[in-house]
Amino acid sequence: MKLGILFFDGPYQTQAAETVVKISNAALDKGFDVRIFCYMDAVNALLDKQKKIEGIFNIEEGFREILNKGATVRLCNLCLLVRGTMKNCLTKECGDVKRAGTPDLAKIIEETEKLIVIC
């Protein structure tokens, strides 16, 4: 079974990014194929070298974990460009993470049986 997640919210503003990671982890543990499209401020959830602070869930580590488990993450190319964060995001060495556009989002929607929108 394939699960798609359309994610809008930036890290550390709300618990949305942590929720994406926890849902993805649970789905991956149950054998789901998880595909995430990060749109708008959500692209910042995959910034490299986020500071670790005791008591605060580290979003970068969470995304690294789900990428290592096999999740697919696509980052809106235009969203990265306008935020100036394109060169600071996790790379393909961390797993299946790539810059993408709305055709990639359409493909995720088409290919997944369930789609969750988190904003």
ChimeraX commands (.cxc) that place a marker at each C-alpha (Angstrom):
marker #1 position 0.00,0.00,0.00 radius 0.5
marker #1 position 1.24,3.50,-0.84 radius 0.5
marker #1 position 0.72,6.52,1.41 radius 0.5
marker #1 position 1.13,10.06,0.10 radius 0.5
marker #1 position 1.64,13.06,2.35 radius 0.5
marker #1 position 1.30,16.63,1.11 radius 0.5
marker #1 position 3.07,18.75,3.73 radius 0.5
marker #1 position 2.85,22.57,3.91 radius 0.5
marker #1 position 3.99,23.78,7.34 radius 0.5
marker #1 position 7.50,24.87,8.29 radius 0.5
marker #1 position 9.49,23.15,11.01 radius 0.5
marker #1 position 9.26,24.28,14.63 radius 0.5
marker #1 position 6.20,26.51,14.01 radius 0.5
marker #1 position 3.73,23.82,15.07 radius 0.5
marker #1 position 3.95,20.07,15.55 radius 0.5
marker #1 position 3.09,19.43,11.89 radius 0.5
marker #1 position 6.62,18.37,10.86 radius 0.5
marker #1 position 6.90,16.06,13.86 radius 0.5
marker #1 position 3.48,14.61,12.95 radius 0.5
marker #1 position 4.65,13.93,9.38 radius 0.5
marker #1 position 7.71,12.08,10.71 radius 0.5
marker #1 position 5.70,10.04,13.24 radius 0.5
marker #1 position 2.97,9.07,10.76 radius 0.5
marker #1 position 5.64,8.17,8.19 radius 0.5
marker #1 position 7.57,6.07,10.70 radius 0.5
marker #1 position 4.43,4.16,11.71 radius 0.5
marker #1 position 3.44,3.59,8.08 radius 0.5
marker #1 position 6.94,2.46,7.09 radius 0.5
marker #1 position 7.03,0.06,10.03 radius 0.5
marker #1 position 3.76,-1.46,8.74 radius 0.5
marker #1 position 5.22,-1.92,5.25 radius 0.5
marker #1 position 3.72,1.11,3.52 radius 0.5
marker #1 position 5.51,2.88,0.68 radius 0.5
marker #1 position 5.59,6.49,1.93 radius 0.5
marker #1 position 5.89,9.44,-0.46 radius 0.5
marker #1 position 6.05,12.99,0.87 radius 0.5
marker #1 position 5.79,16.22,-1.09 radius 0.5
marker #1 position 7.07,19.26,0.84 radius 0.5
marker #1 position 5.46,22.47,-0.34 radius 0.5
marker #1 position 5.83,26.08,0.79 radius 0.5
marker #1 position 7.61,26.39,4.17 radius 0.5
marker #1 position 7.71,22.60,4.60 radius 0.5
marker #1 position 10.83,22.53,2.39 radius 0.5
marker #1 position 12.69,23.98,5.38 radius 0.5
marker #1 position 12.03,20.79,7.34 radius 0.5
marker #1 position 14.85,19.21,5.37 radius 0.5
marker #1 position 17.47,21.85,6.06 radius 0.5
marker #1 position 20.85,20.34,6.90 radius 0.5
marker #1 position 22.65,21.06,10.20 radius 0.5
marker #1 position 19.63,21.94,12.34 radius 0.5
marker #1 position 20.67,22.71,15.90 radius 0.5
marker #1 position 19.90,20.03,18.49 radius 0.5
marker #1 position 18.21,21.44,21.57 radius 0.5
marker #1 position 17.29,19.28,24.54 radius 0.5
marker #1 position 13.56,18.70,24.81 radius 0.5
marker #1 position 12.78,19.74,21.22 radius 0.5
marker #1 position 12.15,17.17,18.50 radius 0.5
marker #1 position 14.88,17.57,15.85 radius 0.5
marker #1 position 13.08,17.63,12.49 radius 0.5
marker #1 position 16.22,16.99,10.45 radius 0.5
marker #1 position 16.97,13.79,12.40 radius 0.5
marker #1 position 13.35,12.70,12.01 radius 0.5
marker #1 position 13.45,13.12,8.25 radius 0.5
marker #1 position 16.84,11.39,8.05 radius 0.5
marker #1 position 15.32,8.44,9.89 radius 0.5
marker #1 position 12.34,8.04,7.57 radius 0.5
marker #1 position 14.55,8.52,4.51 radius 0.5
marker #1 position 16.82,5.74,5.81 radius 0.5
marker #1 position 13.74,3.53,6.19 radius 0.5
marker #1 position 12.84,4.10,2.52 radius 0.5
marker #1 position 10.50,7.09,2.42 radius 0.5
marker #1 position 10.50,9.21,-0.74 radius 0.5
marker #1 position 10.62,12.98,-0.24 radius 0.5
marker #1 position 10.14,15.57,-2.93 radius 0.5
marker #1 position 10.89,19.25,-2.29 radius 0.5
marker #1 position 9.11,21.95,-4.28 radius 0.5
marker #1 position 11.83,23.46,-6.44 radius 0.5
marker #1 position 10.23,26.92,-6.63 radius 0.5
marker #1 position 9.64,26.95,-2.86 radius 0.5
marker #1 position 13.33,26.22,-2.29 radius 0.5
marker #1 position 14.36,28.88,-4.78 radius 0.5
marker #1 position 12.31,31.74,-3.33 radius 0.5
marker #1 position 13.42,30.87,0.22 radius 0.5
marker #1 position 17.09,30.70,-0.75 radius 0.5
marker #1 position 17.44,27.28,0.87 radius 0.5
marker #1 position 18.11,25.16,-2.20 radius 0.5
marker #1 position 21.78,24.47,-1.36 radius 0.5
marker #1 position 21.19,23.85,2.35 radius 0.5
marker #1 position 18.76,20.92,2.20 radius 0.5
marker #1 position 19.45,17.26,2.72 radius 0.5
marker #1 position 20.79,15.61,-0.41 radius 0.5
marker #1 position 20.24,12.31,-2.18 radius 0.5
marker #1 position 23.04,10.82,-0.06 radius 0.5
marker #1 position 20.49,10.84,2.79 radius 0.5
marker #1 position 17.99,8.78,0.80 radius 0.5
marker #1 position 15.41,9.38,-1.89 radius 0.5
marker #1 position 15.09,13.15,-1.59 radius 0.5
marker #1 position 14.95,15.36,-4.70 radius 0.5
marker #1 position 13.82,18.74,-5.91 radius 0.5
marker #1 position 10.51,18.47,-7.73 radius 0.5
marker #1 position 7.58,20.34,-9.23 radius 0.5
marker #1 position 3.82,20.08,-9.35 radius 0.5
marker #1 position 3.94,17.27,-11.96 radius 0.5
marker #1 position 5.76,15.20,-9.31 radius 0.5
marker #1 position 3.02,16.02,-6.81 radius 0.5
marker #1 position 0.40,14.92,-9.35 radius 0.5
marker #1 position 2.28,11.64,-9.76 radius 0.5
marker #1 position 2.31,11.06,-5.98 radius 0.5
marker #1 position -1.44,11.74,-5.82 radius 0.5
marker #1 position -2.09,9.41,-8.76 radius 0.5
marker #1 position 0.07,6.55,-7.47 radius 0.5
marker #1 position -0.93,6.49,-3.80 radius 0.5
marker #1 position -4.03,4.84,-2.37 radius 0.5
marker #1 position -4.25,7.25,0.58 radius 0.5
marker #1 position -3.28,10.92,0.71 radius 0.5
marker #1 position -2.89,12.96,3.88 radius 0.5
marker #1 position -2.60,16.75,3.76 radius 0.5
marker #1 position -0.82,18.35,6.71 radius 0.5
marker #1 position -0.75,22.15,6.88 radius 0.5
marker link #1:1,2 radius 0.2
marker link #1:2,3 radius 0.2
marker link #1:3,4 radius 0.2
marker link #1:4,5 radius 0.2
marker link #1:5,6 radius 0.2
marker link #1:6,7 radius 0.2
marker link #1:7,8 radius 0.2
marker link #1:8,9 radius 0.2
marker link #1:9,10 radius 0.2
marker link #1:10,11 radius 0.2
marker link #1:11,12 radius 0.2
marker link #1:12,13 radius 0.2
marker link #1:13,14 radius 0.2
marker link #1:14,15 radius 0.2
marker link #1:15,16 radius 0.2
marker link #1:16,17 radius 0.2
marker link #1:17,18 radius 0.2
marker link #1:18,19 radius 0.2
marker link #1:19,20 radius 0.2
marker link #1:20,21 radius 0.2
marker link #1:21,22 radius 0.2
marker link #1:22,23 radius 0.2
marker link #1:23,24 radius 0.2
marker link #1:24,25 radius 0.2
marker link #1:25,26 radius 0.2
marker link #1:26,27 radius 0.2
marker link #1:27,28 radius 0.2
marker link #1:28,29 radius 0.2
marker link #1:29,30 radius 0.2
marker link #1:30,31 radius 0.2
marker link #1:31,32 radius 0.2
marker link #1:32,33 radius 0.2
marker link #1:33,34 radius 0.2
marker link #1:34,35 radius 0.2
marker link #1:35,36 radius 0.2
marker link #1:36,37 radius 0.2
marker link #1:37,38 radius 0.2
marker link #1:38,39 radius 0.2
marker link #1:39,40 radius 0.2
marker link #1:40,41 radius 0.2
marker link #1:41,42 radius 0.2
marker link #1:42,43 radius 0.2
marker link #1:43,44 radius 0.2
marker link #1:44,45 radius 0.2
marker link #1:45,46 radius 0.2
marker link #1:46,47 radius 0.2
marker link #1:47,48 radius 0.2
marker link #1:48,49 radius 0.2
marker link #1:49,50 radius 0.2
marker link #1:50,51 radius 0.2
marker link #1:51,52 radius 0.2
marker link #1:52,53 radius 0.2
marker link #1:53,54 radius 0.2
marker link #1:54,55 radius 0.2
marker link #1:55,56 radius 0.2
marker link #1:56,57 radius 0.2
marker link #1:57,58 radius 0.2
marker link #1:58,59 radius 0.2
marker link #1:59,60 radius 0.2
marker link #1:60,61 radius 0.2
marker link #1:61,62 radius 0.2
marker link #1:62,63 radius 0.2
marker link #1:63,64 radius 0.2
marker link #1:64,65 radius 0.2
marker link #1:65,66 radius 0.2
marker link #1:66,67 radius 0.2
marker link #1:67,68 radius 0.2
marker link #1:68,69 radius 0.2
marker link #1:69,70 radius 0.2
marker link #1:70,71 radius 0.2
marker link #1:71,72 radius 0.2
marker link #1:72,73 radius 0.2
marker link #1:73,74 radius 0.2
marker link #1:74,75 radius 0.2
marker link #1:75,76 radius 0.2
marker link #1:76,77 radius 0.2
marker link #1:77,78 radius 0.2
marker link #1:78,79 radius 0.2
marker link #1:79,80 radius 0.2
marker link #1:80,81 radius 0.2
marker link #1:81,82 radius 0.2
marker link #1:82,83 radius 0.2
marker link #1:83,84 radius 0.2
marker link #1:84,85 radius 0.2
marker link #1:85,86 radius 0.2
marker link #1:86,87 radius 0.2
marker link #1:87,88 radius 0.2
marker link #1:88,89 radius 0.2
marker link #1:89,90 radius 0.2
marker link #1:90,91 radius 0.2
marker link #1:91,92 radius 0.2
marker link #1:92,93 radius 0.2
marker link #1:93,94 radius 0.2
marker link #1:94,95 radius 0.2
marker link #1:95,96 radius 0.2
marker link #1:96,97 radius 0.2
marker link #1:97,98 radius 0.2
marker link #1:98,99 radius 0.2
marker link #1:99,100 radius 0.2
marker link #1:100,101 radius 0.2
marker link #1:101,102 radius 0.2
marker link #1:102,103 radius 0.2
marker link #1:103,104 radius 0.2
marker link #1:104,105 radius 0.2
marker link #1:105,106 radius 0.2
marker link #1:106,107 radius 0.2
marker link #1:107,108 radius 0.2
marker link #1:108,109 radius 0.2
marker link #1:109,110 radius 0.2
marker link #1:110,111 radius 0.2
marker link #1:111,112 radius 0.2
marker link #1:112,113 radius 0.2
marker link #1:113,114 radius 0.2
marker link #1:114,115 radius 0.2
marker link #1:115,116 radius 0.2
marker link #1:116,117 radius 0.2
marker link #1:117,118 radius 0.2
marker link #1:118,119 radius 0.2
view
